[in-house]
Amino acid sequence: MTITKDMTMGDILAIDMNKMAGILIESGMHCVGCPSHAFESLGEAAAVHGIDVDDLLAKLNAAIAE
C-alpha cells in the first residue's frame, strides 16, 4: 500500500493509528482528532497547515514500509 495526497486523513489513520498519528503530529499536523479528518485529504490538510505534502508522504510511506 502507498499513501497518496488524495487519501483522507481517516483512511491514513486507519492503516496504523499510533504510527501514522505520531508522524502527523510530529510534522505539525495536530488535527488527527478533528472531526473533519474523515473527509479531508492529506493534501488539503497539509496545505491548511503549511506543511510540505511531499516530505510528509515520504515519512508516512517509509513508516508503512518498515
N, C-alpha and C positions, 0 to 999 in steps of 0.2 A: 504494500500500500504506500502511496505517496500523497502527502498533504499538499494541497494547492491553495492559492489565494482565494479561490472561489468557494471553498468549503466553508460551511458555517462553523462558528465557534463551538456550537453544541456538538457537531459531528467530530471535531478535533478533540474536544474534551472526552468524548465517548471512547476514543481509542485507548487512552490511559489517563484517567482523570488526574492522578497525582503527578505523573511525569509531565504531561502537557501543561497543566495549570502552573507548575513550578517554573517552566520555561517562559510561559506567557507573563507571569508576574515578575520574574527576573528581568524581562525585557521592557518592563514599564507598562504592561497592559494589565491593569488591575480590575478589569471588567469581567473576570471569569464568573463572578456571581451575579452579574447583571441579568435581569430578565430578558433583555433583547439578544443575549448571546446565542440563543437558539435560532435566530433568524438572520443575524448579521454575519457577513462573510469575513474571513480573516483579512482580506484586502481592505474592506471597508473599515474594520476596527483599527487596523494598523494606520490607515490614513487619518482617522479621527484622533489617534494618539500620537501622531507624528513619528511613527516607527517605520523603519525600512523593512518592507514586507519580504524582500528577498533575503535579507540577513535572518529574519525570523523564520522563514521557511527552511533555510539551511539548518538552523538549530533544531527545529521540530523534526525534520526528516532524518537528521543524524540520530536523534534520540530514538526514533522508532526502528532505525536500522540496527541498533545495539541488541 
